[in-house]
Structure formats: structure tokens, C-alpha cells
């Protein structure tokens, strides 16, 4: 899985590409921890390039959300497609997270 | 590594550690290649397999112990794929677990049981049995329609 992050105003946009499984989701955890340690608390995660996610990936997203909320920040998700969208729907995660059709729409929520 | 064939199942046996996961994924990918299934169906198979294997790799054996896990695969024409996951760990029926509460709010949310829930949603058939001191999980996948 490729993880690319860019600072966008008060938020950090993280783009994921590839497969988020039990092995790669820990790389995501570490990348986010680094961003949070750097002082950023509002993250937008773009899942548009992600083709596969397992429960480990969902667990990482959930843990990240809890971490950010605990610090007064927030997590927004965007561009859920295909299998990723289906797994979010089946697991009930799509009703728990605010999801957006584009990174721009998600970033507009963070001022 | 141990590759074998038994009852029409091609089998691969590896240490029950997360490092083995990608080898099992490659093994299954090659086995089902000739079925030429659409990608979305293959993702379902891969997801169910990952959840089954992670369950064994994380919980079947005492921490720090070395155990094994074996994946078997059998094709029935191009429309049916049977996957069998066996391990020699403690007796554990994953379907005896409590179902995750999918309606709980984010703050209360617990993620335990989610993997097994996804596995059951992805597979068209899922059954557990305990035999010869092994946990045997059988997963069936069926391609329907054009």
C-alpha cells in the first residue's frame, strides 16, 4: 500500500493506494501517528486508490478516529469505491463516519 | 513449506504467523486463476481468507508458540471454489462468537468479531468442524449469473 500525505491548510490529506490488509494497515497506523505527533489533528483520508480493505484496515480507521477525537481533532474519509465501499457498508462503518465524494468536499469541512 | 494434494484439494502448509499471509494469498490467486472470476468476486474470496487466517495466526496458538496453518483449495468447474483452513491450535469455533453490534455509535464501537462477521458475509458457505485435534474451516464460493 502506498501512503502519501500533504498539508492542506489546517488539515492533512492522506491518499492511500493499493491494499489495506493486516500487514499494511500497521504502516498506515505508523504514518498517522507521525502526523499526529507533528501537531496535526484534522485528517482527511482519500480512499480512492484503495482496492481492498479487511477488518484490520477498518480497525485502523476506527482507532485513528478515536485518537483524533481524544485530542479535539477529526477524521474525514472520501472517495470510497468498489470493494472498499461495500465493506464499509456491510460493516456499518459508512453510517458511523462522515464520508465525502471528493477530497475537496472533505477538506472544505475543515477550517 | 509443505505443498501437497489430498481429496482434490491442493494444499499449502506454513507457520501460523502473519509473515505467511502473502504466500497463502499468492497460492490461492494461482489456484483460482483458471476460473477467470471477476475482480469483485476475487476480493470477496481474498477477504474471507485473510480474516480466517488472521484469526488462526493471532489466536489459535499460545503467544510465542510456533504453530502451523494450512490452506487447501479445490475447484468445482469454474463456478465453485472450496477453501479449507486447518490448524492444530486450541479448539475454537469462530461462529460461536458474539456478533458485532453494527448499530452502535462510533464512541462505543468495539471491533472484536468484525473479521468473522465479514468472513461470513463474503463466503457463500462457511462451516466449522473439529476433527483429529484440528480446527477445520470450510469456505465455499459460488459464481452466479453472467
HADDOCK unambig.tbl for C-alpha pairs under 7 A between the chains (distance, minus, plus):
assign (segid A and resid 52 and name CA) (segid B and resid 43 and name CA) 7.00 0.50 0.50
assign (segid A and resid 54 and name CA) (segid B and resid 47 and name CA) 6.06 0.50 0.50
assign (segid A and resid 55 and name CA) (segid B and resid 114 and name CA) 6.33 0.50 0.50
assign (segid A and resid 55 and name CA) (segid B and resid 115 and name CA) 5.19 0.50 0.50
assign (segid A and resid 59 and name CA) (segid B and resid 111 and name CA) 6.48 0.50 0.50
assign (segid A and resid 83 and name CA) (segid B and resid 40 and name CA) 6.56 0.50 0.50
assign (segid A and resid 91 and name CA) (segid B and resid 102 and name CA) 6.44 0.50 0.50
assign (segid A and resid 92 and name CA) (segid B and resid 102 and name CA) 5.32 0.50 0.50
assign (segid A and resid 92 and name CA) (segid B and resid 103 and name CA) 6.87 0.50 0.50
assign (segid A and resid 96 and name CA) (segid B and resid 105 and name CA) 6.47 0.50 0.50
assign (segid A and resid 96 and name CA) (segid B and resid 106 and name CA) 5.74 0.50 0.50
